[in-house]
Amino acid sequence: MKQFHLRGHTRTLMRQAVSLAAVWLALGASPVHAQVEPVAVDAAASAPARTAFVTVSDGVIGNSATGLLWTVADSNSDVDWNQAQLRCKIQGDAWRLPSVAELSSLYDPTATVTVRCGSSNCKVPEGFKLSSARQWTRERYAAEEAWSISLSKGNRATVSVHYGFHMRALCVRQP
């Protein structure tokens, strides 16, 4: 399969309001590679305790079990990996993208109550305001790819760091 790199052209395409997804598809390439894996989940051991999540302040949810603080809302717009990192950094006070393990810890495969996330339902604790199921992590898979997690299905996938269609940033930090 041919590889297409849009590095320098991505910003230009976004400025022209051309959907990056449409460009990828038109070129016959896929921004999401075959590295889709289910997240290994022991439902009893890894499901987040719903009562462990409490509102800490306006816009912040804390997990008393892990000590992590989460932004209530994701970026609410399409962001590539670099934009996602910047979005967290400008929050200040050591906000960052979560690791694969941290973001996966929000997913509860046994959840009977779900949170709306765009056109999907995400299996995360109540209180989160998500605009898409697919969230970036801080971990790279390769030079031009990073891991993302689907909070509706619990799987992870590698995605081009230049791709942003339906990709969001949910930020985390230690207290």
C-alpha positions as CSV (number, residue, x, y, z in Angstrom):
1,M,0.0,0.0,0.0
2,K,1.3,3.5,-0.8
3,Q,2.0,5.9,2.0
4,F,1.0,9.5,1.7
5,H,2.5,12.2,3.9
6,L,0.7,15.5,4.3
7,R,3.0,17.0,6.9
8,G,3.5,20.5,5.4
9,H,0.1,20.6,3.7
10,T,-2.1,19.8,6.7
11,R,-2.3,23.3,8.1
12,T,-3.1,24.7,4.6
13,L,-5.8,22.2,4.1
14,M,-7.4,23.0,7.5
15,R,-7.3,26.7,6.7
16,Q,-9.1,26.1,3.5
17,A,-11.7,24.1,5.5
18,V,-11.0,20.9,3.5
19,S,-11.8,17.9,5.5
20,L,-8.5,16.0,6.1
21,A,-10.5,12.8,6.2
22,A,-11.8,13.4,2.7
23,V,-8.2,14.0,1.5
24,W,-7.0,10.8,3.0
25,L,-9.9,8.8,1.5
26,A,-9.4,10.5,-1.9
27,L,-5.8,9.5,-1.9
28,G,-6.8,5.9,-1.0
29,A,-5.0,6.0,2.3
30,S,-6.3,5.4,5.7
31,P,-5.2,7.6,8.7
32,V,-6.1,4.8,11.1
33,H,-3.8,1.9,10.6
34,A,-4.4,-1.8,11.2
35,Q,-3.0,-1.5,14.7
36,V,-6.4,-1.6,16.3
37,E,-6.3,-3.6,19.5
38,P,-8.9,-4.3,22.1
39,V,-7.8,-3.0,25.5
40,A,-7.2,-6.0,27.8
41,V,-9.7,-5.5,30.5
42,D,-10.4,-7.4,33.6
43,A,-13.9,-6.0,34.2
44,A,-13.8,-6.5,38.0
45,A,-10.3,-5.2,38.5
46,S,-10.2,-2.3,36.1
47,A,-13.7,-0.9,35.9
48,P,-13.6,2.6,37.5
49,A,-15.6,2.8,40.7
50,R,-18.4,5.2,39.8
51,T,-18.4,6.7,43.3
52,A,-14.6,7.4,43.0
53,F,-15.3,10.3,40.6
54,V,-16.2,13.6,42.2
55,T,-16.5,17.2,41.0
56,V,-13.4,19.0,42.3
57,S,-14.1,22.4,40.8
58,D,-15.8,23.9,37.9
59,G,-14.5,21.9,34.9
60,V,-12.5,19.4,36.8
61,I,-13.4,15.8,37.9
62,G,-11.2,14.0,40.4
63,N,-10.7,10.2,40.8
64,S,-10.2,9.5,44.5
65,A,-9.0,6.0,43.7
66,T,-6.1,7.1,41.4
67,G,-5.6,10.7,42.5
68,L,-5.9,11.9,38.9
69,L,-7.7,15.1,38.0
70,W,-9.5,15.2,34.6
71,T,-11.0,18.0,32.6
72,V,-14.7,17.5,32.5
73,A,-14.9,18.3,28.8
74,D,-12.7,17.3,25.9
75,S,-11.5,19.7,23.2
76,N,-14.9,19.8,21.6
77,S,-13.4,20.1,18.1
78,D,-11.2,18.1,15.8
79,V,-7.5,18.2,16.8
80,D,-4.4,16.5,15.6
81,W,-2.0,15.1,18.1
82,N,0.2,18.2,18.3
83,Q,-2.9,20.4,18.7
84,A,-4.2,18.0,21.4
85,Q,-0.9,18.3,23.4
86,L,-1.0,22.1,23.1
87,R,-4.7,22.2,24.2
88,C,-3.7,20.4,27.4
89,K,-0.5,22.5,28.0
90,I,-2.4,25.8,27.8
91,Q,-4.7,24.6,30.6
92,G,-1.6,25.3,32.8
93,D,-0.6,23.6,36.1
94,A,0.9,20.4,34.5
95,W,-2.1,19.4,32.5
96,R,-1.2,16.9,29.8
97,L,-2.6,14.2,27.5
98,P,-3.1,10.9,29.4
99,S,-1.1,7.7,29.0
100,V,-2.8,4.7,27.3
101,A,-3.3,3.2,30.8
102,E,-4.7,6.4,32.3
103,L,-7.2,7.0,29.5
104,S,-8.2,3.3,29.4
105,S,-9.0,3.4,33.1
106,L,-12.0,5.7,32.3
107,Y,-13.6,3.0,30.2
108,D,-16.0,0.7,32.1
109,P,-17.0,-2.3,30.0
110,T,-19.7,-3.2,32.5
111,A,-21.3,0.2,32.5
112,T,-25.1,0.3,32.3
113,V,-25.2,4.1,32.3
114,T,-23.3,5.7,29.5
115,V,-22.3,9.3,28.6
116,R,-23.2,10.7,25.2
117,C,-20.1,11.4,23.2
118,G,-20.9,12.8,19.8
119,S,-22.9,10.2,17.9
120,S,-21.9,7.4,20.2
121,N,-22.4,6.4,23.9
122,C,-19.2,6.2,25.9
123,K,-18.8,3.9,28.9
124,V,-17.2,6.4,31.2
125,P,-18.3,7.8,34.6
126,E,-21.1,10.3,34.6
127,G,-20.1,14.0,34.6
128,F,-17.8,13.9,31.6
129,K,-18.8,16.0,28.6
130,L,-17.3,14.3,25.5
131,S,-17.9,15.3,21.9
132,S,-16.4,12.2,20.4
133,A,-15.5,8.7,21.5
134,R,-12.0,8.8,20.1
135,Q,-9.5,10.5,22.4
136,W,-5.7,11.0,22.0
137,T,-3.1,9.6,24.4
138,R,0.3,11.1,24.9
139,E,2.0,7.9,23.8
140,R,3.5,7.5,20.3
141,Y,3.4,4.2,18.5
142,A,6.0,5.3,15.8
143,A,7.5,8.5,14.6
144,E,4.3,9.6,12.8
145,E,1.7,7.8,14.8
146,A,0.2,7.9,18.3
147,W,-2.2,5.8,20.3
148,S,-5.8,6.7,20.7
149,I,-8.6,5.1,22.8
150,S,-12.2,4.7,21.9
151,L,-14.2,5.3,25.1
152,S,-17.3,3.7,23.4
153,K,-15.7,0.4,22.6
154,G,-12.6,0.3,24.8
155,N,-10.2,-0.4,21.9
156,R,-7.0,1.4,21.1
157,A,-5.7,2.3,17.6
158,T,-2.6,3.9,16.1
159,V,-3.4,7.1,14.2
160,S,-1.3,9.5,12.2
161,V,-0.3,12.4,14.4
162,H,-1.4,14.7,11.5
163,Y,-5.0,13.3,11.5
164,G,-7.6,15.1,13.5
165,F,-11.1,14.1,12.1
166,H,-13.2,13.1,15.2
167,M,-10.1,13.1,17.4
168,R,-10.3,14.9,20.7
169,A,-8.1,15.8,23.7
170,L,-9.2,15.0,27.2
171,C,-6.6,16.4,29.7
172,V,-5.3,14.9,33.0
173,R,-2.9,15.9,35.7
174,Q,-1.7,14.8,39.1
175,P,-3.0,16.9,42.0
